[in-house]
Amino acid sequence: MRWEWAIDGWIVLVGVLSACSCALLGNYLVLRRLSLMGDAISHAVLPGLAIAFLFSGSRAAWPMFLGAVVVGTLTALLTELIARHGRVERGAAMGVVFSIFFAIGLVLIRQAADHVDLDPGCVLYGNIVQVPLDALDGSVPAAAVHLGVVLALDLLFVLLFYKELKLAAFDPELATTLGINASAMHYALMVMVAVTTVANFEAVGSILVIAMLIVPAATAYLLTDRLGVMIMLSLVAAASSAVLGHILAAFGPSWVGIDASANTAAMMVVVAGGLFTAALVLSPRYGLISRIVHRTALSMRIVRQDILGLLFRWGEMSPRAGAPMLRRDVLQAVGDSRLARAALRGLERSRRIRRVAVLGGAFGFVLTSDGQVQASKLVRSHRLWEAYLAKHFQLPVDHLHAPAERMEHFLTETLSRELRAALTDPPFDPHGKPIPEAPEG
């Protein structure tokens, strides 16, 4: 097989328009934790679609849109009423509404299929590969026109109400206090989702449209914390899914020696899922690898600080100035693990501690001047927290160490000064130990 623009070009264009129109609104569904609402509407509009067919006797766009708008809005309204007055959570309310509507839709769509030219399989699975048949005479396929109009309407809706949608998504109460009707924006969004869903039935089908509503937006959500960037990334992910999905569906099987082609709409979703998985694993801030790296780095920093604090306290208690603490005692105190051993090596390399040989071939560690400064800051943080907890929470002295040990690693210089001011600059902690002065520099 080879690429033919007259066929593959139209399929890819319709796929991009379909995926982008879904992803654009899907950002707000993801942000508002209404992903299931997109699923509910995509299924619940079936009775509206079937009723439109029965009344109009055709698959004209306007009857379809009208049926979708009515039933989609009704789905959102009934979900809100049931969740608010039926003493069930929102997810259960969505499940009740869309399952009943979907069942009614299946009955009606079967009835409609006996009277009009309607293929239920097309509604469920999409018909994107047959889009080029409408362009055999050189015209633009109807699906491309319809989806182009829908994408334009979605873009216009988002641009006109960007601020309102943003506030309603992140803080509906604040939106209301600013004079923005959050409920009206919610229902307007649901209407647009319903229209977009129906427009995409012929391209990707009701089973797959929910994936294009949510997966690209969820992918972008993992990559950024800014709404504008999220929208752009979701559109890139959606368009990439459409292009790569068709290429893999049309030509992928032949690359592995299979004389067949895969379903383009399904492959679009597979690619979207692959992009989501890549973002889930590789995202620089929220990816699994990044989380593991950050957790490991945080654990390493805490263990290193624990070792520095341990050596500082050892120096306070040691009867002989500059006496080293044995390596085995250090590891026993902080927990003998690979992380602790790596922390010791790292502190040595950074010249925070110094190795000192003792009798019997063993060796221990002492703080260097730099290590003394870092350890002094940590111990000061710990003892300030103990003093603060004892004064303001009236904890027993023997209950102060554990919470202070958890908080000592997160005390900034600014907070340290505020703590000392709140405690009237105490010289000693509740155990009677001196609180070190803040090192200069």
Beta strands, then each sheet from edge to edge (+ up, - down):
strand 1: 325-326
strand 2: 353-357
strand 3: 363-367
sheet 1: 1+ 3- 2+
end
